Amino acid sequence: MLAMETEELLRSHPVDAVVLMGGCDKTTPGLLLGAALCTHCVALGWVRKVAGTRAVEVTPLGLSRLREMFGLRVGD
């Protein structure tokens, strides 16, 4: 759950860098996993930053891959 929250937070506030501060042995792995998932999705071209805003959008490639890999239906 924390990994998903971290990923959503990072995607909703696109910045060049981030400092993750976990307080215990349970939150640190969740923060790192969320950051890694967000970075990986951007690197694969599944999501991209919307120029001039703080928003990101799922690309057509991302929609296709999310359906194939996870059975997710985005925007259906």
N, C-alpha and C positions, 0 to 999 in steps of 0.2 A: 504494500500500500504506500509506503513512504517513497519507494522508487518511482511509482506512478506520479505521486505528488511532486517530486523533484523534477521529473521530466516535464510535466505540465507547467510548472513554475518557470523553468528555464526556457521553454518554448514560448511562453507568453511574455517574457521580458528578454528578448534577444540582446545580448551584450557580447563583447569580445572576450571576456573572461569572467570567472565566477570563483568565489571562495566558499567552499562547503564546510560548515561547522557542525559536526555531529557531537553529541554529548555522551554517547555510551557505545557499547559493543554491538548494539542492535541498530542504531540510527546511522552509523558511519557506513556500513555496507549498503544500506538502502539509498543513501545520498549518492554514493559512488555509482551504483547500478543505474539510478535515474539519470545521472549526468552522462554516463556511457551510452545509454539507450538514445538519448537526445542527440548526442554527437554522432552516433552511428547512423541514425536516420537522416541527418543533414548530409553526412559524407556520402551516403548511398544515393542521395538525390530524391529521397522519399518526401522530404519536407524542405521548404525554402523560406527564407525571410522575405517579407513583402517590403519592397523599397520604400523608405520614408515613413515607415510605421514600426510599431513594436510587435506586429502580428507575424505569424507564419502560416503557411498554407500547405496542405497535402498536395503533392504533384500527381499528375495522371499515373506516373510510374509507381508512386507510393500507394495510390489507391489499388492498383493492380496487385502489387506485392502483398499488401495487407490482406486483401481478399484471399490470395493464394496461400500464404503462409499461416495466417491466423483465422481465416474465415470471417474476418471483420467486414461489415458492410458500412461504408462511410458515405453519408449523404443519400442513401437509398430511401 
